[in-house]
């Protein structure tokens, strides 16, 4: 059984230590369970119904809902740690959970406290998994399927709306209990956030096949053909003029971006942990010069080149974790501020998230690529160890956004004091 790296910074905790330990134990047990058959499940590439059942059994979909019967009541620091731990075992399921957690906060970003309470109660009591996307489609998003429109539309119809359009989603749509999507109101031009039942006859889901990586996220393209959305299923409204976007609402894409950073970091740490276990058990491949005495033992842990390689990779993982930590703390504080969040605080959070995104994306690709080389000649007792999945998952996860965007925003903020724009775009 691969062991997760124990050398990771401890996250600040807002909940009582006993409750944190409960979530930590539950998550570790589930991660160990997912790690057992991760390779075979990745190869099969089936919709993650079984994996979702495991998440529900552990109670993880309800982790972020407020305290109460059948509710989790934890915070975003713990949620980030849970995402990271699950992603170390299975990057796809880490992303599935990350996007669910972000969407479960939708009514807090865009709606009223009453709407938030109603949605979160149903998510907890009915163990819903949420999928979808509330932001504007962008050119940097995953390439849309042929025929997928740039955005969804909501046409007024009586007291409600009719949802039209077709859009690709990166996770969850093949197994979700409810979809939360953003679309443009054809009358006002405002962005409406809608809750949709994917079982409605007007909703058609086309699963994504033959993905390079993140094969188990339940990605796909969804078509909406005049799907009725009654008033109670409109979770919020965002002005069509982004200059009027509230700073707190602008945290929605930042929260998703940081959640996906936790997934990337988890993938890197999972690759390191599994490669370490394999290399410990493997025979040494490096041989000393014949004329020189061998000062190193026969164990692979004595190979100086292997030690150097792992030293570099572990340092890269620690560096990424060190950058993710202040971004996580800043976002958690911002989320607690609610509508009292100011423009300056939002800008500071955006810069920290951008830094975490840039550093972690680079580290995840470096680590997962190098791990393929370090394990290429090692013999695995159970056959193919499947280390290619870590690189494929990291590559797909980080491809949706160029690090140049993040670095440019950081540089503009540092040199010119510029604030990253308030936007719903990822």
C-alpha positions as a Python dict, from the first residue, in 0.01 Angstrom:
ca = {
    (1, 'X'): (0, 0, 0),
    (2, 'X'): (159, 333, -101),
    (3, 'X'): (203, 573, 189),
    (4, 'X'): (144, 942, 154),
    (5, 'X'): (428, 1178, 225),
    (6, 'X'): (429, 1278, 592),
    (7, 'X'): (643, 1586, 530),
    (8, 'X'): (380, 1844, 449),
    (9, 'X'): (302, 2170, 625),
    (10, 'X'): (17, 2162, 872),
    (11, 'X'): (-281, 2371, 764),
    (12, 'X'): (-433, 2621, 1008),
    (13, 'X'): (-753, 2481, 1151),
    (14, 'X'): (-1071, 2667, 1231),
    (15, 'X'): (-1265, 2367, 1363),
    (16, 'X'): (-1192, 2181, 1688),
    (17, 'X'): (-889, 1947, 1659),
    (18, 'X'): (-1103, 1640, 1735),
    (19, 'X'): (-1330, 1708, 1436),
    (20, 'X'): (-1031, 1775, 1213),
    (21, 'X'): (-884, 1441, 1315),
    (22, 'X'): (-1209, 1264, 1227),
    (23, 'X'): (-1205, 1408, 873),
    (24, 'X'): (-834, 1333, 843),
    (25, 'X'): (-886, 970, 940),
    (26, 'X'): (-1189, 923, 714),
    (27, 'X'): (-1007, 1080, 420),
    (28, 'X'): (-693, 874, 473),
    (29, 'X'): (-893, 552, 483),
    (30, 'X'): (-1077, 642, 163),
    (31, 'X'): (-754, 749, -10),
    (32, 'X'): (-590, 419, 78),
    (33, 'X'): (-893, 237, -60),
    (34, 'X'): (-885, 434, -386),
    (35, 'X'): (-510, 374, -425),
    (36, 'X'): (-554, -5, -426),
    (37, 'X'): (-729, -20, -765),
    (38, 'X'): (-634, 321, -906),
    (39, 'X'): (-443, 177, -1202),
    (40, 'X'): (-714, -65, -1314),
    (41, 'X'): (-987, 197, -1276),
    (42, 'X'): (-783, 448, -1478),
    (43, 'X'): (-732, 193, -1754),
    (44, 'X'): (-1104, 110, -1763),
    (45, 'X'): (-1207, 478, -1776),
    (46, 'X'): (-1567, 413, -1671),
    (47, 'X'): (-1804, 678, -1526),
    (48, 'X'): (-1718, 713, -1156),
    (49, 'X'): (-2036, 568, -1006),
    (50, 'X'): (-1843, 332, -779),
    (51, 'X'): (-1606, 607, -672),
    (52, 'X'): (-1898, 837, -595),
    (53, 'X'): (-2050, 566, -377),
    (54, 'X'): (-1725, 552, -182),
    (55, 'X'): (-1726, 930, -137),
    (56, 'X'): (-2083, 917, -8),
    (57, 'X'): (-2008, 633, 229),
    (58, 'X'): (-1730, 848, 377),
    (59, 'X'): (-1961, 1150, 400),
    (60, 'X'): (-1724, 1374, 205),
    (61, 'X'): (-1975, 1545, -31),
    (62, 'X'): (-2137, 1714, 273),
    (63, 'X'): (-1811, 1826, 436),
    (64, 'X'): (-1855, 2198, 366),
    (65, 'X'): (-2220, 2232, 466),
    (66, 'X'): (-2292, 2417, 794),
    (67, 'X'): (-2315, 2219, 1121),
    (68, 'X'): (-2638, 2035, 1184),
    (69, 'X'): (-2800, 1691, 1147),
    (70, 'X'): (-2645, 1499, 859),
    (71, 'X'): (-2416, 1793, 781),
    (72, 'X'): (-2040, 1818, 774),
    (73, 'X'): (-1976, 2161, 916),
    (74, 'X'): (-1608, 2190, 832),
    (75, 'X'): (-1423, 2475, 656),
    (76, 'X'): (-1227, 2542, 338),
    (77, 'X'): (-889, 2467, 497),
    (78, 'X'): (-1003, 2118, 578),
    (79, 'X'): (-1170, 2088, 238),
    (80, 'X'): (-839, 2174, 69),
    (81, 'X'): (-657, 1909, 272),
    (82, 'X'): (-924, 1651, 185),
    (83, 'X'): (-904, 1733, -187),
    (84, 'X'): (-526, 1705, -179),
    (85, 'X'): (-529, 1369, 3),
    (86, 'X'): (-788, 1215, -230),
    (87, 'X'): (-604, 1349, -537),
    (88, 'X'): (-282, 1183, -419),
    (89, 'X'): (-461, 850, -457),
    (90, 'X'): (-674, 939, -761),
    (91, 'X'): (-644, 1276, -933),
    (92, 'X'): (-977, 1237, -1112),
    (93, 'X'): (-1174, 1188, -793),
    (94, 'X'): (-986, 1475, -633),
    (95, 'X'): (-1104, 1702, -915),
    (96, 'X'): (-1460, 1566, -894),
    (97, 'X'): (-1468, 1657, -525),
    (98, 'X'): (-1297, 1994, -578),
    (99, 'X'): (-1555, 2110, -831),
    (100, 'X'): (-1841, 1981, -617),
    (101, 'X'): (-1718, 2179, -315),
    (102, 'X'): (-1688, 2498, -518),
    (103, 'X'): (-2035, 2460, -666),
    (104, 'X'): (-2184, 2387, -323),
    (105, 'X'): (-2083, 2744, -231),
    (106, 'X'): (-2263, 2896, -532),
    (107, 'X'): (-2557, 3041, -344),
    (108, 'X'): (-2321, 3208, -98),
    (109, 'X'): (-2140, 3377, -384),
    (110, 'X'): (-2444, 3478, -589),
    (111, 'X'): (-2761, 3429, -386),
    (112, 'X'): (-2914, 3498, -46),
    (113, 'X'): (-2849, 3333, 293),
    (114, 'X'): (-3190, 3169, 267),
    (115, 'X'): (-3106, 3020, -73),
    (116, 'X'): (-2768, 2903, 59),
    (117, 'X'): (-2927, 2730, 355),
    (118, 'X'): (-3186, 2557, 138),
    (119, 'X'): (-2932, 2427, -114),
    (120, 'X'): (-2680, 2314, 145),
    (121, 'X'): (-2950, 2132, 344),
    (122, 'X'): (-3052, 1933, 36),
    (123, 'X'): (-2690, 1861, -60),
    (124, 'X'): (-2629, 1716, 287),
    (125, 'X'): (-2955, 1533, 343),
    (126, 'X'): (-2982, 1383, -6),
    (127, 'X'): (-2606, 1337, -52),
    (128, 'X'): (-2608, 1519, -382),
    (129, 'X'): (-2304, 1544, -601),
    (130, 'X'): (-2300, 1875, -787),
    (131, 'X'): (-2147, 1936, -1129),
    (132, 'X'): (-2143, 2219, -1378),
    (133, 'X'): (-1984, 2564, -1403),
    (134, 'X'): (-2106, 2909, -1308),
    (135, 'X'): (-1839, 3109, -1493),
    (136, 'X'): (-1815, 3243, -1844),
    (137, 'X'): (-1664, 3006, -2101),
    (138, 'X'): (-1314, 3118, -2198),
    (139, 'X'): (-1066, 3031, -2468),
    (140, 'X'): (-840, 2885, -2200),
    (141, 'X'): (-1101, 2635, -2083),
    (142, 'X'): (-1092, 2275, -2195),
    (143, 'X'): (-1155, 2258, -2570),
    (144, 'X'): (-1531, 2237, -2625),
    (145, 'X'): (-1685, 1948, -2808),
    (146, 'X'): (-1796, 2005, -3168),
    (147, 'X'): (-2122, 2197, -3168),
    (148, 'X'): (-2087, 2316, -2808),
    (149, 'X'): (-2187, 2679, -2778),
    (150, 'X'): (-1987, 2954, -2614),
    (151, 'X'): (-2248, 3005, -2344),
    (152, 'X'): (-2590, 2891, -2227),
    (153, 'X'): (-2900, 3111, -2246),
    (154, 'X'): (-3203, 3146, -2022),
    (155, 'X'): (-3513, 3280, -2197),
    (156, 'X'): (-3794, 3419, -1978),
    (157, 'X'): (-4105, 3202, -1993),
    (158, 'X'): (-4395, 3292, -1767),
    (159, 'X'): (-4262, 3323, -1414),
    (160, 'X'): (-3953, 3117, -1491),
    (161, 'X'): (-3701, 3058, -1770),
    (162, 'X'): (-3616, 2804, -2039),
    (163, 'X'): (-3253, 2690, -2051),
    (164, 'X'): (-3100, 2641, -2395),
    (165, 'X'): (-2754, 2556, -2525),
    (166, 'X'): (-2476, 2306, -2524),
    (167, 'X'): (-2156, 2318, -2323),
    (168, 'X'): (-1862, 2099, -2223),
    (169, 'X'): (-1785, 2039, -1856),
    (170, 'X'): (-1464, 1902, -1708),
    (171, 'X'): (-1614, 1687, -1435),
    (172, 'X'): (-1917, 1524, -1282),
    (173, 'X'): (-2185, 1557, -1547),
    (174, 'X'): (-2218, 1183, -1613),
    (175, 'X'): (-2287, 1104, -1246),
    (176, 'X'): (-2419, 1428, -1092),
    (177, 'X'): (-2742, 1449, -898),
    (178, 'X'): (-2783, 1817, -986),
    (179, 'X'): (-2615, 2060, -1225),
    (180, 'X'): (-2540, 2420, -1134),
    (181, 'X'): (-2481, 2627, -1446),
    (182, 'X'): (-2452, 2990, -1544),
    (183, 'X'): (-2632, 3129, -1846),
    (184, 'X'): (-2715, 3463, -2001),
    (185, 'X'): (-3069, 3594, -1961),
    (186, 'X'): (-3194, 3680, -2310),
    (187, 'X'): (-3401, 3971, -2176),
    (188, 'X'): (-3158, 4151, -1942),
    (189, 'X'): (-2815, 4020, -2043),
    (190, 'X'): (-2746, 3938, -1678),
    (191, 'X'): (-2591, 3609, -1580),
    (192, 'X'): (-2829, 3375, -1400),
    (193, 'X'): (-2711, 3083, -1188),
    (194, 'X'): (-2951, 2790, -1229),
    (195, 'X'): (-3002, 2457, -1056),
    (196, 'X'): (-3098, 2183, -1303),
    (197, 'X'): (-3197, 1820, -1264),
    (198, 'X'): (-2995, 1619, -1521),
    (199, 'X'): (-3274, 1359, -1528),
    (200, 'X'): (-3506, 1605, -1707),
    (201, 'X'): (-3593, 1485, -2061),
    (202, 'X'): (-3456, 1808, -2208),
    (203, 'X'): (-3109, 1738, -2070),
    (204, 'X'): (-2881, 1516, -2279),
    (205, 'X'): (-2531, 1419, -2166),
    (206, 'X'): (-2259, 1299, -2402),
    (207, 'X'): (-1968, 1151, -2199),
    (208, 'X'): (-1615, 1246, -2296),
    (209, 'X'): (-1426, 945, -2428),
    (210, 'X'): (-1056, 871, -2477),
    (211, 'X'): (-930, 1155, -2259),
    (212, 'X'): (-555, 1177, -2217),
    (213, 'X'): (-586, 1211, -1840),
    (214, 'X'): (-836, 1272, -1560),
    (215, 'X'): (-1038, 994, -1718),
    (216, 'X'): (-1259, 927, -1416),
    (217, 'X'): (-1395, 1274, -1355),
    (218, 'X'): (-1720, 1208, -1538),
    (219, 'X'): (-1650, 1480, -1795),
    (220, 'X'): (-1881, 1537, -2088),
    (221, 'X'): (-2090, 1770, -2298),
    (222, 'X'): (-2443, 1855, -2190),
    (223, 'X'): (-2719, 1981, -2417),
    (224, 'X'): (-3015, 2174, -2273),
    (225, 'X'): (-3325, 2184, -2491),
    (226, 'X'): (-3586, 2420, -2346),
    (227, 'X'): (-3533, 2293, -1993),
    (228, 'X'): (-3772, 2475, -1756),
    (229, 'X'): (-3608, 2655, -1465),
    (230, 'X'): (-3867, 2781, -1213),
    (231, 'X'): (-3789, 3088, -1000),
    (232, 'X'): (-3687, 2881, -695),
    (233, 'X'): (-3415, 2716, -903),
    (234, 'X'): (-3247, 3045, -990),
    (235, 'X'): (-2972, 3056, -727),
    (236, 'X'): (-2847, 3405, -801),
    (237, 'X'): (-2800, 3684, -1052),
    (238, 'X'): (-2483, 3855, -1170),
    (239, 'X'): (-2490, 4184, -1360),
    (240, 'X'): (-2383, 4166, -1723),
    (241, 'X'): (-2144, 4453, -1647),
    (242, 'X'): (-1847, 4294, -1471),
    (243, 'X'): (-1746, 4636, -1340),
    (244, 'X'): (-2036, 4592, -1098),
    (245, 'X'): (-1927, 4244, -988),
    (246, 'X'): (-1904, 4222, -610),
    (247, 'X'): (-1560, 4123, -476),
    (248, 'X'): (-1715, 3832, -288),
    (249, 'X'): (-1872, 3693, -607),
    (250, 'X'): (-1530, 3723, -774),
    (251, 'X'): (-1404, 3468, -523),
    (252, 'X'): (-1601, 3196, -705),
    (253, 'X'): (-1345, 3136, -983),
    (254, 'X'): (-1057, 3192, -740),
    (255, 'X'): (-1197, 2924, -512),
    (256, 'X'): (-1219, 2679, -800),
    (257, 'X'): (-869, 2762, -918),
    (258, 'X'): (-721, 2704, -574),
    (259, 'X'): (-919, 2382, -531),
    (260, 'X'): (-767, 2257, -858),
    (261, 'X'): (-424, 2364, -733),
    (262, 'X'): (-481, 2130, -438),
    (263, 'X'): (-559, 1853, -689),
    (264, 'X'): (-234, 1918, -881),
    (265, 'X'): (-30, 1919, -560),
    (266, 'X'): (-197, 1597, -448),
    (267, 'X'): (-115, 1430, -781),
    (268, 'X'): (251, 1529, -745),
    (269, 'X'): (269, 1404, -387),
    (270, 'X'): (95, 1080, -479),
    (271, 'X'): (342, 1017, -761),
    (272, 'X'): (635, 1079, -528),
    (273, 'X'): (501, 849, -257),
    (274, 'X'): (428, 558, -491),
    (275, 'X'): (759, 595, -676),
    (276, 'X'): (945, 602, -345),
    (277, 'X'): (788, 273, -239),
    (278, 'X'): (871, 113, -573),
    (279, 'X'): (1231, 235, -574),
    (280, 'X'): (1284, 117, -218),
    (281, 'X'): (1192, -235, -319),
    (282, 'X'): (1372, -235, -655),
    (283, 'X'): (1726, -341, -738),
    (284, 'X'): (1982, -68, -792),
    (285, 'X'): (2044, 23, -1154),
    (286, 'X'): (2349, 249, -1105),
    (287, 'X'): (2688, 77, -1105),
    (288, 'X'): (3017, 228, -977),
    (289, 'X'): (3332, 240, -1189),
    (290, 'X'): (3524, -91, -1174),
    (291, 'X'): (3846, 71, -1058),
    (292, 'X'): (3685, 257, -769),
    (293, 'X'): (3560, 96, -450),
    (294, 'X'): (3188, 116, -403),
    (295, 'X'): (3120, 334, -97),
    (296, 'X'): (2745, 284, -132),
    (297, 'X'): (2540, -11, -10),
    (298, 'X'): (2354, -235, -248),
    (299, 'X'): (2018, -91, -146),
    (300, 'X'): (1863, 151, -396),
    (301, 'X'): (1856, 410, -119),
    (302, 'X'): (2233, 428, -149),
    (303, 'X'): (2234, 527, -517),
    (304, 'X'): (2371, 886, -520),
    (305, 'X'): (2196, 975, -844),
    (306, 'X'): (1864, 850, -713),
    (307, 'X'): (1912, 1043, -392),
    (308, 'X'): (1988, 1360, -588),
    (309, 'X'): (1681, 1316, -808),
    (310, 'X'): (1450, 1260, -515),
    (311, 'X'): (1603, 1552, -330),
    (312, 'X'): (1520, 1784, -618),
    (313, 'X'): (1164, 1652, -653),
    (314, 'X'): (1085, 1661, -283),
    (315, 'X'): (1218, 2018, -269),
    (316, 'X'): (988, 2108, -559),
    (317, 'X'): (689, 1956, -377),
    (318, 'X'): (774, 2141, -55),
    (319, 'X'): (809, 2466, -248),
    (320, 'X'): (467, 2423, -404),
    (321, 'X'): (312, 2336, -68),
    (322, 'X'): (470, 2643, 90),
    (323, 'X'): (313, 2869, -175),
    (324, 'X'): (-27, 2699, -155),
    (325, 'X'): (-49, 2745, 221),
    (326, 'X'): (-75, 3128, 238),
    (327, 'X'): (-318, 3126, -57),
    (328, 'X'): (-537, 2875, 128),
    (329, 'X'): (-527, 3080, 447),
    (330, 'X'): (-606, 3406, 265),
    (331, 'X'): (-897, 3252, 74),
    (332, 'X'): (-1040, 3096, 390),
    (333, 'X'): (-1033, 3438, 560),
    (334, 'X'): (-1192, 3603, 256),
    (335, 'X'): (-1472, 3347, 243),
    (336, 'X'): (-1550, 3413, 609),
    (337, 'X'): (-1580, 3787, 538),
    (338, 'X'): (-1877, 3731, 309),
    (339, 'X'): (-2019, 4040, 143),
    (340, 'X'): (-1791, 4254, 360),
    (341, 'X'): (-1493, 4153, 144),
    (342, 'X'): (-1332, 4457, -18),
    (343, 'X'): (-1164, 4505, -354),
    (344, 'X'): (-815, 4523, -202),
    (345, 'X'): (-861, 4200, -6),
    (346, 'X'): (-994, 4026, -316),
    (347, 'X'): (-693, 4145, -518),
    (348, 'X'): (-451, 4013, -257),
    (349, 'X'): (-624, 3675, -264),
    (350, 'X'): (-615, 3670, -645),
    (351, 'X'): (-239, 3729, -650),
    (352, 'X'): (-173, 3455, -393),
    (353, 'X'): (-391, 3211, -587),
    (354, 'X'): (-209, 3300, -909),
    (355, 'X'): (127, 3234, -743),
    (356, 'X'): (8, 2899, -609),
    (357, 'X'): (-127, 2808, -950),
    (358, 'X'): (193, 2895, -1136),
    (359, 'X'): (433, 2724, -895),
    (360, 'X'): (224, 2413, -838),
    (361, 'X'): (150, 2360, -1207),
    (362, 'X'): (519, 2370, -1290),
    (363, 'X'): (612, 2145, -996),
    (364, 'X'): (342, 1888, -1075),
    (365, 'X'): (459, 1852, -1434),
    (366, 'X'): (826, 1839, -1332),
    (367, 'X'): (765, 1576, -1064),
    (368, 'X'): (535, 1350, -1264),
    (369, 'X'): (762, 1362, -1570),
    (370, 'X'): (1077, 1281, -1371),
    (371, 'X'): (902, 1001, -1184),
    (372, 'X'): (846, 823, -1515),
    (373, 'X'): (1224, 820, -1566),
    (374, 'X'): (1307, 711, -1211),
    (375, 'X'): (1070, 414, -1226),
    (376, 'X'): (1128, 310, -1588),
    (377, 'X'): (1374, 30, -1499),
    (378, 'X'): (1225, -68, -1164),
    (379, 'X'): (1042, -400, -1154),
    (380, 'X'): (697, -383, -997),
    (381, 'X'): (580, -701, -825),
    (382, 'X'): (224, -657, -945),
    (383, 'X'): (302, -572, -1308),
    (384, 'X'): (262, -227, -1464),
    (385, 'X'): (273, 28, -1178),
    (386, 'X'): (86, 280, -1393),
    (387, 'X'): (299, 586, -1319),
    (388, 'X'): (201, 732, -1655),
    (389, 'X'): (-138, 819, -1507),
    (390, 'X'): (17, 1080, -1277),
    (391, 'X'): (178, 1263, -1568),
    (392, 'X'): (-134, 1238, -1784),
    (393, 'X'): (-354, 1365, -1502),
    (394, 'X'): (-120, 1655, -1420),
    (395, 'X'): (-91, 1749, -1786),
    (396, 'X'): (-467, 1761, -1847),
    (397, 'X'): (-534, 1941, -1521),
    (398, 'X'): (-281, 2218, -1585),
    (399, 'X'): (-346, 2258, -1960),
    (400, 'X'): (-666, 2461, -1912),
    (401, 'X'): (-476, 2770, -1800),
    (402, 'X'): (-137, 2900, -1911),
    (403, 'X'): (97, 2996, -1628),
    (404, 'X'): (177, 3310, -1829),
    (405, 'X'): (-161, 3456, -1728),
    (406, 'X'): (-89, 3399, -1360),
    (407, 'X'): (267, 3530, -1378),
    (408, 'X'): (161, 3840, -1569),
    (409, 'X'): (-104, 3922, -1308),
    (410, 'X'): (152, 3877, -1029),
    (411, 'X'): (405, 4099, -1206),
    (412, 'X'): (152, 4373, -1279),
    (413, 'X'): (42, 4374, -915),
    (414, 'X'): (399, 4386, -785),
    (415, 'X'): (537, 4646, -1027),
    (416, 'X'): (235, 4869, -1081),
    (417, 'X'): (8, 4794, -788),
    (418, 'X'): (-260, 4686, -1036),
    (419, 'X'): (-553, 4481, -915),
    (420, 'X'): (-643, 4167, -1110),
    (421, 'X'): (-985, 4232, -1269),
    (422, 'X'): (-1297, 4119, -1088),
    (423, 'X'): (-1433, 3850, -1318),
    (424, 'X'): (-1614, 3518, -1329),
    (425, 'X'): (-1378, 3388, -1594),
    (426, 'X'): (-1142, 3110, -1501),
}
